[in-house]
Amino acid sequence: MEVAVATVKQTKDSAVKQRIQDIQMLVSWREIAHTYFGKSASWLYHKLDGIDGNGGVGGFTEDEKNMLRGALCEVSNRIRAAADRI
C-alpha cells in the first residue's frame, strides 16, 4: 500500500515536470533554485523528478508549487519587460 501511494505521489510530481517541458531548456533552473528556494540545482531537479535527496519519493509540497509558480511568473514578467525595452 505504501509503495502504491509513493508511486502516485511521484507520478503527480512528474506531472509538474511535464507541464514545464516547453520551457525546460530556456530557464536557468540553478538560478530559480538558488534565488527563490535557497537550494541547489540538484535539489530542484530531484523535486521535478518526484524524488527526495535520499532517492525516495519526495516531490513538491503545495507551498513549493506556489513558490515555483511565482518564480516562473516573475521571470516571465522580467522577460516581457526586457522585450518592451527593445
C-alpha positions as CSV (number, residue, x, y, z in Angstrom):
1,M,0.0,0.0,0.0
2,E,2.8,2.4,0.9
3,V,4.6,1.7,-2.4
4,A,1.4,2.5,-4.3
5,V,0.9,5.8,-2.5
6,A,4.6,6.7,-3.1
7,T,4.2,5.9,-6.8
8,V,1.1,8.0,-7.1
9,K,2.9,10.9,-5.5
10,Q,5.9,10.6,-7.7
11,T,3.6,10.4,-10.8
12,K,1.9,13.6,-9.7
13,D,5.2,15.4,-9.2
14,S,6.4,14.1,-12.6
15,A,3.4,15.9,-14.0
16,V,4.9,19.2,-12.8
17,K,8.0,18.4,-15.0
18,Q,5.7,17.6,-17.9
19,R,3.8,20.9,-17.5
20,I,7.0,22.9,-17.8
21,Q,8.5,20.8,-20.6
22,D,8.2,23.5,-23.3
23,I,10.4,25.9,-21.3
24,Q,12.7,23.4,-19.6
25,M,15.7,24.4,-21.8
26,L,15.0,28.1,-21.6
27,V,15.1,28.6,-17.9
28,S,18.2,28.6,-15.6
29,W,16.9,26.1,-13.0
30,R,20.0,26.7,-11.0
31,E,19.1,30.4,-10.6
32,I,15.5,29.5,-9.8
33,A,16.6,27.0,-7.1
34,H,19.1,29.4,-5.6
35,T,17.2,32.7,-5.8
36,Y,13.7,31.5,-4.9
37,F,14.3,28.4,-2.8
38,G,17.8,29.0,-1.4
39,K,18.6,25.4,-2.6
40,S,20.9,23.8,-5.1
41,A,20.0,23.0,-8.7
42,S,20.1,19.3,-7.9
43,W,17.5,19.8,-5.2
44,L,15.2,21.3,-7.7
45,Y,15.9,18.7,-10.4
46,H,15.1,16.0,-7.8
47,K,11.8,17.7,-6.9
48,L,10.9,17.9,-10.6
49,D,11.6,14.2,-10.9
50,G,9.5,13.5,-7.8
51,I,12.3,12.2,-5.6
52,D,13.9,13.4,-2.4
53,G,17.6,13.8,-1.6
54,N,17.8,10.2,-0.4
55,G,16.4,8.7,-3.6
56,G,12.9,8.2,-2.1
57,V,9.7,9.8,-3.1
58,G,9.5,13.4,-2.3
59,G,8.1,15.9,-4.8
60,F,6.9,19.4,-4.3
61,T,4.7,20.5,-1.4
62,E,1.8,22.8,-2.2
63,D,3.9,25.8,-0.8
64,E,6.8,24.8,-3.1
65,K,4.5,24.6,-6.1
66,N,3.2,28.0,-5.3
67,M,6.7,29.3,-4.9
68,L,7.7,27.8,-8.3
69,R,4.7,29.3,-9.9
70,G,5.5,32.7,-8.6
71,A,9.1,32.4,-9.6
72,L,8.2,31.5,-13.2
73,C,5.7,34.4,-13.3
74,E,8.3,36.8,-12.1
75,V,10.8,35.5,-14.7
76,S,8.1,35.9,-17.4
77,N,7.4,39.5,-16.3
78,R,11.1,40.3,-16.5
79,I,11.4,38.8,-20.0
80,R,8.3,40.8,-21.1
81,A,9.8,44.0,-19.7
82,A,13.1,43.3,-21.5
83,A,11.2,42.8,-24.7
84,D,9.3,46.0,-24.2
85,R,12.6,47.9,-23.9
86,I,13.8,46.7,-27.3
